[in-house]
Amino acid sequence: MEDQQRLEEILNELNVYKSQADLIQQQIDSVKASINELEILETTLQSIKNGEDLEALVPLGAGSFINAELKNTDEVIMSVGAGVAIKKDHETASESIAAQKDDLNKAMNQLMENLQKISNVIEELSPQAEELMQKVKGSEQ
């Protein structure tokens, strides 16, 4: 009976760790998406600064767009959080983007470290659960 109880404890632990791993993986995916958005922004700003791609699709609403020509491309209005946006020149905007990407990469590295730690615990507990499961099955027969 003691083996059965220990098996249930380990299985519960494994379920908790697997749930945590899934949550961390979702966070990693979200951070990756944010980094990709910043890279697209970076590329677009560089194109505009160089005088390329001075046309854009402007959303009108309800999934509709219109072609528009960009006229004043010297400044960018960037969100700084909490619903606040400020004007920045290309250089300052690029620096902000680089800083955001750096912060996101650090966060992603930390998340990946946490995911690896959890994966290691799962790998350690799984054989124990397997061994106990065999013992419990053997004692039931």
N, C-alpha and C positions, 0 to 999 in steps of 0.2 A: 504494500500500500504506500510505503514511503517513496518508492520509485515513481509510482503514478502521480503522487503529489508534486514531486520534484519536476517531473515531465511537464505537468500543467504550468508550473511556475516558469520554466524555461520557455515554453511555447508562448505564454503571455508576454514574457520579456521580448522574445523574438518579434511578436506582433507589434509591440510598442516601438522597437527599434526600426522595423520595416516601415511603419507609419512615419516615423521621424525622417527616415531616408527619403521617402516619397515627397515629403514636404520640402526638404532641403533641395531635392532635384527640381521641384517646381520653382523654388526661389532662384536656383542657378539658371534655369531656362528664362525666367523673367529678367534677370540681370543681363544675360546674353542678348536678349531682345533689345534692352535699353542701350547696350553697347553698339549693337548694329544700327539702331536709330541714330546714335551720335556719329557713327562713321558715315552714314548717308548724309547727315547734316554737314559734316566736315567736307565731304566731296562736293556737295551742292554749293556751299559757300565758296569753295576754291574755284569752282566753275564760274560762278557769278563774278567773283573778284577778277578773274582773268578775262571777263567780257564774253564768256561762252554761255550758252543756254539762257539767253535773256528772255525766254518765253516760259510761261508756267501755266499749269492748269489751276484755276481758282475755283474752290467749291462754292456752289450757289445754294446748296441744300438739297435734301431728298435724293442724294446720290448723283446730282447733276453738277457738271463743271463747264467752265468756259476758258478758252485760250486767252491769255493776257500777256502783254509785254511788260517786262520789269523796267521801270524808269530810274528810280533812285535806289541804287544798289550799294551806296557808300556805308549805310548803317543797317544793322539787323536789330530787330526787337526780339529780345530773348526773355523767356520766363526765368525768374530767379526763385520761384517757389511762392507758396501761399497766395497764389492768384496775382502776383506782382510781376510785371515785365518792364524791362528797361532797354534803352537804345545802347547799342555797342557798335564800335567800328569792327572791321573784319579781324584785325589783330587781337583785340580784346575778346571778341567772340571765339576765336580759335583757341586762345588761352583758356577760356572758360570750358570749352568742349574738351580740351586735353585734360584739364583738372577733373572734370566729371568722369571721363573715361578711366583715369588713373584711380579715382575713388571706387568706381564700379569694379575694376579689375582686382583691386585689393579685397573688396567684399566677396567677389567670386572666388578668389583664392582661399579666403577664410571658410566660405561655404564648402568648397571642395575638400579642404582639410577635415572639416566636421563630418562630411559624408564618408570620407575614407576611414575615420575613426569608428563611425557607426558600422561601416561595412566590415571592419576588422572584428568588432564585437559579434556581429552576426555570424561571421565565419568561425569564430571561436565557440559560440553557443550551438550552432547547428549540429556538429558531430556529437556533442553531449546529448542533445535531444534525440538524435538518431540512435545512439547507444541505449538510452533509457527506453526508447520506444521498442527496441528489440527485446530488452529485458521484460518489459510489461507484457508484450505479446507472448513471450516464452512462458511467463508465469501463468497466463490465462489458459494455456493449452493443457 
